[in-house]
């Protein structure tokens, strides 16, 4: 019988459109898209973002993060140009324990 692996813990974060999201524009047409995209790419490169992208109709975004705490998430995402601009905001942060993994 194989030994059980320790569960992997990430954070699942839902981002929603903020009060300054321009509904007339597509995601990539929002103000400072290039700066936002560079910021997110840097978070991926440093291993903070594991997965991310729009959900369903694109109203919300799901991020899977490798973070120590909810406070660490809020602090790190506050540097995203879209956060202080009110284009995106954090709607929900949940601890995610991965028990099923095709790599196990």
ZAVEX-282357 format. One line per field, with one value per residue: residue in three letters; chain; residue number from 1; x, y, z of N, C-alpha, C in turn. Coordinates in steps of 0.1 Angstrom, whole numbers. Layout:
BEGIN
r <- ALA_... $
c <- A_... $
k <- NUM_... $
nc1 <- X_... $
nc2 <- Y_... $
nc3 <- Z_... $
cac1 <- X_... $
cac2 <- Y_... $
cac3 <- Z_... $
cc1 <- X_... $
cc2 <- Y_... $
cc3 <- Z_... $
This chain:
BEGIN
r <- UNK_UNK_UNK_UNK_UNK_UNK_UNK_UNK_UNK_UNK_UNK_UNK_UNK_UNK_UNK_UNK_UNK_UNK_UNK_UNK_UNK_UNK_UNK_UNK_UNK_UNK_UNK_UNK_UNK_UNK_UNK_UNK_UNK_UNK_UNK_UNK_UNK_UNK_UNK_UNK_UNK_UNK_UNK_UNK_UNK_UNK_UNK_UNK_UNK_UNK_UNK_UNK_UNK_UNK_UNK_UNK_UNK_UNK_UNK_UNK_UNK_UNK_UNK_UNK_UNK_UNK_UNK_UNK_UNK_UNK_UNK_UNK_UNK_UNK_UNK_UNK_UNK_UNK_UNK_UNK_UNK_UNK_UNK_UNK_UNK_UNK_UNK_UNK_UNK_UNK_UNK_UNK_UNK_UNK_UNK_UNK_UNK_UNK_UNK_UNK_UNK_UNK_UNK_UNK $
c <- A_A_A_A_A_A_A_A_A_A_A_A_A_A_A_A_A_A_A_A_A_A_A_A_A_A_A_A_A_A_A_A_A_A_A_A_A_A_A_A_A_A_A_A_A_A_A_A_A_A_A_A_A_A_A_A_A_A_A_A_A_A_A_A_A_A_A_A_A_A_A_A_A_A_A_A_A_A_A_A_A_A_A_A_A_A_A_A_A_A_A_A_A_A_A_A_A_A_A_A_A_A_A_A $
k <- 1_2_3_4_5_6_7_8_9_10_11_12_13_14_15_16_17_18_19_20_21_22_23_24_25_26_27_28_29_30_31_32_33_34_35_36_37_38_39_40_41_42_43_44_45_46_47_48_49_50_51_52_53_54_55_56_57_58_59_60_61_62_63_64_65_66_67_68_69_70_71_72_73_74_75_76_77_78_79_80_81_82_83_84_85_86_87_88_89_90_91_92_93_94_95_96_97_98_99_100_101_102_103_104 $
nc1 <- 8_6_22_4_5_15_-10_-14_-14_-31_-42_-74_-86_-110_-115_-132_-150_-142_-155_-147_-144_-147_-175_-179_-157_-135_-117_-88_-87_-91_-81_-46_-39_-16_3_-10_-10_18_25_10_22_47_41_35_60_75_63_42_16_-2_-21_-44_-72_-101_-134_-162_-184_-166_-169_-158_-126_-105_-79_-52_-32_0_5_12_-7_-40_-36_-11_-18_-36_-18_1_-14_-23_-4_-10_-17_-44_-58_-57_-69_-94_-104_-103_-112_-107_-128_-132_-114_-102_-89_-74_-72_-55_-64_-68_-49_-35_-9_-1 $
nc2 <- -12_22_50_78_109_142_167_192_227_255_288_297_323_347_372_401_424_458_490_508_494_494_488_489_482_455_430_432_457_475_502_506_479_466_470_458_431_426_427_405_384_385_376_350_341_343_323_327_330_302_292_308_328_341_333_315_337_357_377_373_364_336_329_307_305_305_311_324_334_351_378_381_377_398_420_415_415_441_456_453_472_475_472_496_513_506_488_460_439_421_395_371_349_317_289_262_228_204_172_153_144_140_135_120 $
nc3 <- 0_-9_6_19_5_17_19_-6_-1_-13_-22_-32_-51_-58_-81_-88_-110_-106_-94_-113_-137_-171_-188_-214_-227_-237_-218_-224_-233_-212_-191_-186_-192_-202_-182_-160_-171_-172_-145_-135_-150_-139_-113_-118_-127_-104_-89_-73_-84_-94_-112_-133_-145_-164_-153_-166_-180_-179_-160_-135_-121_-115_-94_-85_-59_-44_-14_19_36_39_43_31_5_0_4_-16_-40_-40_-52_-79_-107_-114_-91_-72_-89_-91_-110_-107_-79_-49_-43_-29_-8_-4_14_-1_-2_-17_-25_-45_-72_-103_-106_-85 $
cac1 <- 0_14_20_-4_13_9_-18_-8_-24_-30_-54_-83_-90_-119_-114_-144_-148_-144_-164_-142_-144_-155_-183_-179_-144_-130_-106_-75_-89_-92_-69_-34_-39_-2_9_-16_-5_32_24_5_32_58_37_36_74_80_57_30_4_0_-30_-53_-79_-115_-144_-175_-186_-155_-172_-149_-113_-100_-64_-48_-20_9_6_12_-19_-49_-30_0_-25_-40_-6_8_-23_-25_5_-15_-22_-58_-65_-60_-77_-108_-108_-105_-111_-107_-142_-132_-101_-104_-79_-77_-64_-56_-63_-67_-39_-32_6_2 $
cac2 <- 0_34_60_90_122_153_175_205_238_267_297_300_337_352_386_406_437_469_501_515_485_500_477_491_477_442_429_437_472_483_511_500_464_461_471_447_419_424_424_391_375_385_368_336_338_341_311_332_325_288_292_320_332_344_322_316_348_367_386_370_357_327_327_297_312_299_322_320_339_360_391_381_378_412_428_413_419_455_462_452_485_475_473_509_520_501_479_447_439_407_392_360_341_305_279_251_217_195_158_145_149_130_132_112 $
cac3 <- 0_-10_17_15_4_24_9_-10_2_-20_-19_-44_-50_-68_-83_-95_-116_-96_-97_-125_-149_-182_-194_-229_-232_-234_-208_-228_-236_-200_-188_-181_-194_-204_-168_-153_-176_-168_-131_-133_-155_-129_-102_-123_-128_-90_-83_-64_-91_-100_-123_-133_-157_-163_-152_-173_-189_-177_-149_-124_-124_-105_-92_-76_-54_-34_-4_33_43_33_44_21_-8_-1_3_-29_-51_-39_-62_-92_-111_-115_-78_-67_-100_-90_-121_-101_-65_-43_-38_-19_-6_3_15_-10_1_-29_-21_-57_-81_-113_-105_-73 $
cc1 <- 9_11_13_6_6_1_-11_-19_-21_-41_-61_-88_-99_-118_-127_-141_-151_-153_-159_-139_-152_-162_-183_-167_-142_-119_-93_-76_-90_-79_-58_-33_-25_5_3_-11_9_33_20_16_44_54_38_51_80_73_45_17_7_-9_-39_-60_-94_-123_-156_-175_-176_-158_-162_-136_-110_-85_-62_-34_-13_13_5_-1_-28_-43_-18_-6_-29_-29_0_-1_-25_-15_1_-21_-37_-65_-68_-69_-91_-113_-111_-105_-112_-122_-141_-118_-105_-92_-83_-67_-66_-54_-62_-58_-34_-17_9_3 $
cc2 <- 12_43_72_101_133_162_188_216_250_276_299_314_341_367_390_420_448_480_509_506_492_488_478_485_463_442_436_451_481_491_503_484_459_460_460_433_416_421_410_381_374_376_353_332_335_329_315_328_312_287_304_322_335_331_325_327_359_377_385_363_348_326_316_302_303_310_317_324_348_374_392_383_392_422_427_418_434_463_461_466_486_476_487_517_516_493_465_449_424_405_381_353_329_296_267_239_207_180_149_152_138_127_124_98 $
cc3 <- 0_2_11_15_12_14_6_-7_-6_-16_-33_-42_-61_-69_-91_-101_-105_-102_-110_-137_-159_-190_-209_-235_-229_-224_-212_-233_-224_-198_-182_-182_-195_-190_-160_-157_-172_-153_-129_-139_-145_-117_-105_-122_-114_-83_-74_-71_-98_-112_-122_-146_-154_-161_-160_-183_-188_-167_-138_-129_-112_-105_-82_-72_-44_-24_10_40_35_32_33_7_-10_-3_-11_-41_-51_-48_-76_-96_-111_-101_-73_-77_-99_-102_-117_-86_-60_-38_-27_-19_2_3_6_-7_-10_-24_-33_-67_-90_-112_-93_-76 $
